Amino acid sequence: MTTKKGFDDSTVTDDLALNFHLMHPGEDSAPGDPNVAYCLDGVYHLHYIVRHPWKGGTARLRDADTSFCFIHVTSPDMLHWTWQTTKLQPSFSGHGIFSGTGFITKEGKPAAMYPGLSDPGRTYITVAEDNQLSRWSKPYPVLPTGVPDGKQVVLAGDPDLFQVGDTYYAYSAGDDLELVKSTDLVNWHYVGPLLQHDMPDVALGEDTSCANLFPLGDKWMLLCISHQIGCRYYLGDWDAQAEQFVPHFHARMNWRRPGQSLTAPVYRDFFAPESVLTPDGRRVMWAWLCTADPAIDLKSVQSLPRELSLRDDGSLRIEPLRELETLRFAAYQRQDILVESTTTVAAPEDDAFEVRVTVDRAEAERRRFGVLLFAGGGHEGLPVVIRPETGTICAGATEAPFAVADLPAGEDLELRIFVDKYLVEVFVNGRQALLTVFAAYRDGGNELRAYLFPRRPRTPPLTLRSVEVWRLRPTNQGFFAARDSRIWEPDTE
């Protein structure tokens, strides 16, 4: 294998290569933020950041002579990805390219806004010359006018752009989100603060980075991170007269695991989101799995695509991408399983599978129970547990808010679990989603066990209405092709 000067000759090993998650095929690649997503002529285009050597440097993280580019992948279904030649890179732009956003111009052209790693630091816009994204116009800087004395608005960090009517609005990361607007993408004018107010559960000093602001149902959603605490979101309204986003609700998509520091919080397993609108109107997001486990830290591993929508009550629905169901084969199903303590309910035969467990809501009320993955051979395996005493759901050491008691009357509990080797993602009732890494997935057995705790003499057993297991076909053919060809490798000069 030949590599360009300055690149390590390391690749993702077969052991680490995932079956149906999007993963960069080369060496360490932090930061791996997904960026600049579109669906054009029925093809999904996604970019993600890769660190690389530039002008004589190396690709080591702390080398002063590194830079960043956007790796370009395409897919017909957001699952089967093909790597393309890298276009958005310093050899084209003259500067490094960092987290930004993709958008469609009023003329129907795909475009990108990003912060250039240049001196001085500025935000740039470039417009694609075709829908294959094979050619881009020369980037030009965004230079707002009308900024009040004493303020500096350069949009130099993680800019986002959205459109209301004939007006483009843009803002960038920071404690103070300052909004600018334009009707032609060239002349930009200062507006004022983006947020009309913040929420009481957002700590002072939390930044709003890697952001997307978009309509969702009859509301607007601001999807973003704070750098030290991970992915989060706001739901609210757009005040057209004030030209501000008015948040009404805020929630997290990432939670601290035991062992992650409280005094210097950097817990961001689910990090740096990006979203795209599908042709049939679905809003789909990804997030970079930044610190999920040391084995994959600093690699560009993206979460499963998640569909975002609003319920009738205005709360957020989070569902796995429906195209995942096309990967299913070899279905296994059992019904009305009586669980008194621990019961083996299935033995998945592969390292890529989906589990769906349904429990009558009345049965699930005030019950601490769950499933154990990779159990057997003297190993407990990985627990996925509903905890009524804390109002949470756990996947291994990751614990997120969820309470059966909050489900509407008549809504049964439904767990959907996606296993991709060591990476496990859990969705519960479309109301919560979380993930974990279980590096010891090969050490135990292949049993799937239902688990009930505590089991006391007068505690009634639990009946699982159904357990369904499907093996999932891999979608990583493009990954292995790109690992061999290294078509994605950017220029070093």
PEURUR-V759167 format. One line per field, one symbol per residue. ss: DSSP state (A for helix, B for strand, O for the rest). psi: psi as a letter, one per 40 degrees, with the letter a starting at -180 (. if undefined). Layout:
ss: ???
psi: ???
//
This chain:
ss: OOOOOOOOOOOOOOOOOOOOOOBOOOOOOOOOOBBBBBBBOOBBBBBBBBBBBOOOOOOOOOOOOBBBBBBBBBBOOOOOBBBOOOOOOAAAAOOBBOOOBBBBOOOOOBBBBBBBBOOOOBBBBBBBOOOOOOOBOOOBBOOOBOOOOOOOOOOOOOOBBBBBOOBBBBBOOOOOOBBBBBOOOOOOBBBBBOBOOOOOOOOOOOOOBBBBBBBBOOBBBBBBBBOOOBBBBBBBBBBOOOOBBBBBBBBBOOOOOOOOOOOOOOOOOOBBBBBBBOOOOOBBBBBBOOOOOOOOOOOOBBOOOBBBBBOOOOOBBBBBOAAAAAABBBBBBBBBBBBOOBBBBBBOOOOBBBBBBBBOAAAAOOOBBBBBBBBBOOBOOBBBBBBOOOOBBBBOOBBBBOOAAAOOOOOOBBBBBBBBOOBBBBBBOOOBBBBBBOOOOOOOOOBBBBBBBOOOOOOOOBBBBBBBBBBBOOOOAAAAAAAAAOOOOOOOO
psi: hiiiheiifiihiddehideihhheaaheiifhiigiihhfehhhiiihhiiihfeaieidehdfiaiihhhiiieeedhihhihhdgiddddeiihahbiiihideehhiihihhgihihiiihihieieefeiiihiiihgiiehiheihhefehfiihihhbehhiiiiiidhhhhiiieeedhhihdahdhdiiidehihehigifihhiihbeaihhhaihdeeaiiiihaihhddefihgieiiiieiihihehiddghghfdhigiiiihideeihhiiihgdfdiddeieighiiihhhhiiideeihhhiihdeddeeiifihhiighhhdchhheigheiehiihhhhhhdddehfhhiaihifiifehdahhhhhgddefihhhbehhihhhddeiihehihhhhhhhgbehhhhhhfeeiiiiihgdfeedaafihiihhiigidehiihhhdihhhhihiifedddddddddfdehiie.
//
